[in-house]
């Protein structure tokens, strides 16, 4: 398959490197010139279970730069920050052909609608991944894909040929991938995991190894997840997760102690976070269905304050 990873940060590079090693033509698209240059010149340095190795990859700063060399692709995996979704897919239309599939694996809710507005709903698949990555520097990442599951599905729940082909390709690349016929439930279950650790990691500046040693942090995390479960149930979302402890445990499963949640990584780079699309989604959905969400509302407020401080 010819694959474009739109938003090849730590996670995009982690997943893209797996697919590249499996023999697919993968292009990692990232706006950072130093990151792209390092990957094209020296390959992508990937740390797996403490061991570094270099994987040859193709990288470009823009989707248009890639399109000029390759034309349309089979699959666009969207992993840009939530607030960049519309801008990113609009700039990538040169990669979209008659049979191109656009798959969002972003954190939070609502990206599929944004993508569909640009490329058409018939081209969009939804998905969630529990894989992770940490950026160590230009062209250097920690890959957290081992044992971490990815779920993809048609928006209407169909078991289509294209979703089966993509799942097969991902699985052959070592990315454990399942097809979901309840993709909204799947997305909410991933949201529970992000709610458990994302904001708290950003607020405390703790890696997972330290975050999981503080009982008060765990108590706050479980309360935030319980609110999200209550909101999902009140909204008619079908969940297989009913105990917030499940999300807390799953968030760190298989990841190294030095792993940092994406919200913390964003703050350390001086960027705003995706809290509006994670904890903020719980608050907005809670308002619609009449379920109070004071813990998530507080976490959003705290991160908004930290983001404000970055720009002061």
N, C-alpha and C positions, 0 to 999 in steps of 0.2 A: 504493500500500500504506500501511496504518497501522502505523507502526513505533515501538517503544519501545527506546531504547538504555539498558540497565540498567547503570549505572556509567559515566556520561558524563564521564570525565576527559579527558586530552589525546587519547588514541586514540579514545575514544567520540565526542568532539566532532569529531575529524577526519573520521571515517567518516560520522557523522550529518550533518555539514554538506554532504558530497557528496550524500547521499541527499535531503536537504532541498532543495538546489538543483535536483535532478532532478525535483522536483514531488511527492515523497511527503510524507505527513503524519508528520513525525518529531518525537518528544518525547525530549529529553535529560534523563535522570534522574540527579541528583547530590545528595548530602546537604548539600553546602556552600551555605548560604544566600546568601553574597556572590556566588558563581559563578552560581547560578541567577538571582538578581536582576539581575546585570549582563547576562546573556544576554537576559532578557525585556524589559529596559528599553532596551538599546542594541544588541542583536544580538550575534552571536559575531564577534569580531575574529580573522580567520584570516590568518596570514602564510604566503605561498606563494612560494618562491624569492626571499625577501627583500622581497616586496611585501605590504603589509597591505591587507585589504579586509574589509568588514563584511557578514555574511550573516544575514538574519532567521531566527530559530529559535524553537521552543517549548521551554520547560524547566520542570521540576518537581522538588521536593525528594524526593518519594516516588512510588512506583508507584500508591499509593492515590489521591494527589492527581490524577494523570493519569487514572486509571480513573473517578473521579467526573465527569470532563469528557468522556471519550471512550468509556468502556466497553472491551470486549475489543479486542485488536489482532490484526493478521495475523501480525506477526513481533516477537519479543523477541530483541534481540541482547544477549547477556550479556558484559559486559566489566568486571565488578567484580573486585577482587583475589581471588585464589583462595580465601583463607581466609574471605571473606565470601559465598561462593557460596550456601550453604544458607540463610543468613539473607536474602539478597537475593531469591532466587526464591520463598521462602516468603512474603515480604512483597508479592510481585507477582502472586499468584494471581488477584486481581481483574481482571487484564489478560488472563487466559487464557480463551479461549472454545473452542468445539468444533473450530475449524479453526486455532487459533493454533499457530505453529511457534516453538520455542525453540532458538536457535542460539548455541552457545558459541564465542567467538573468543578465549578467554583463553589466557594463557601456561601451559605445563606440561601435566600429564596428570591424568585422572581426573574432570574436571568434569562430563562427560556422565552419569556414574553418579549424582552428587549431584543434578543437575537431574532425572534420570529418577525418582528416589525421590520427588520432589515433584509433578511434572506428568505423569508417565507416560512410558515409553520411546518410545511411538509419536509423541510430540510433539517429540522432541529430534533436532536435527541437530548434527553436530560440524564444526568448522572451525578453520582457522588463518590468520592474516593476517601479512604482512610489512610492512604499513603501520605508520606510527608517528606520534607527536605529542609535543609538548612544551608544558606549561602555562607561560605567561608571566605569568599573573595571572588574577584573576576575569574570565571572559568573553573571555580572550585566549589563543590557542594558535599554535604553529607546526604546520602541517599537512604531514605526510610521507607522502602517499598516491600521489604521482605515480610511476608505473612500478613500484609495489610490488604484489605479487600476493597474492590471497586464495584459499584453497581450502576448499570446503565439501562435505559428503557425508552420505548416509544412513549410519547406524551399521552397516547390513548390506550396504552397497555398492550398493544399488539406484539406478538412474537414474530417480528418481521425478519426477512432474510438479511437485511443490512445490519440490524442490531446483533444478529447471531454471528455474522462475519467479523464485526468489530470485537465482540467478546472473545471469539476464537483467536484473533490476532493478539489481543491483550494477554490472554492466558498463555499463549505460546511464548510470549515475551517475559513471562514470570510475573505478570501483574494479575493477581487473582481477581477475576471479573465474573460477576453474576448478572443475569438479565432479570429485571424486575417488572412485574405486571402491575405494580402499585408504586409508581415512581414518586408520587407526592408523599406517600408514607415513607419511602426510602429517603427522600430529601429531608423530611422532618427528623428522621432518626439520625442523620448526619448532623443536622442542626443541633440536636441535643448534645452531641459530642463537642461541637464548637462552643456551645453555651457553657459546657462544663469547665473548660480550661482557657479559652481564648482571652476573654476580657480579664480574668484573674491573673493570667500570666503577664498581660500587658501592664496591668496596674501595679503588680508586685515586682516586675522585672526578674522573675524567677524562672530558671530552666525547669523542666519537668522533674529532674532529680530532686530539686529543692521544693518545688511546689507541692509535691505529694508527701512531704514530711511535715506539713503544717495542718494540724487538725481543724483549726478555724477556717482555713482556706477550703478544705474539703466540705465542711458544713455549709459554707456559702455556696459552693459549687452545686451541691445536692439540692439546695433550696431553689437555685436558679433553674436547674433542670426540671425539678418538680413543677415549677410554674409553666415551663414550656410544654411538658406532658399534659398538664391540665388544659392549656390553651388548644393544643392539637386535638385532644378528645372532644372539647366543646365545639371545635370547628369541623368535626366529622372526619378527621384524618385517621386512617387505620394504622396503628402502631403495633409492633411486636415487642417494643420496649415499654415496660410498665414500672420498673424500679430505677430511679435516678442513679443508683450505684452502678448499674450496667454501663451507662454513658461515661461515668467517671473512670471506670476501669478500662473501657475500650479506648478512651482518648490517649492513653499512654502505652497501650499494649504494643510490644515489639519495638518501641522507640528508645534510643539511648538516653541516659540521664542528662546529657548536655543539650537535648533537643529543646528548641524554643518555639512556642506557638507563633503562628503567622502574625498575629496582632503585635506581639513583642518585637518580632523582626521588623515590622513596619515602623514602629516607634523608634527603634534603634537607628533606622535609616532616615529619621526625621520626617516620615510620611504619616498621613492620617491612616486610620485602620478601617476595617470592614464592619465595625461594631453596629452600624446602622442596619446592615443586612443580616446580622446574626442575633444578638440580644435585642436590637432594635426591631427586628421582625417579630419577635415574641411579644414585645410591647404593643406593636401596631395590631397584630392579630388578636391580642388580648382585649384591646379596646373594642374591636369589632364584635367579639362574642361575649363581652362582659365579664372576662376573667381578670382579676387584679394581678399585676406583675411588678410588685414593688422592688424585688431583688434585682430583676433585670433592668428595671428603670434606673436603679441606683448605679449599677455597673456601667450603663450607657453614660450616665452623668459624669462618673469618675473619669472614663476614658475621654469624653469630650473635653473635660478640664485639662487633662494631660496633653491632648492634641492642641488645645489653645495655647498652652505653655510653650509648645514647640515653635509656634509662629510668633511668639511675643518678642 
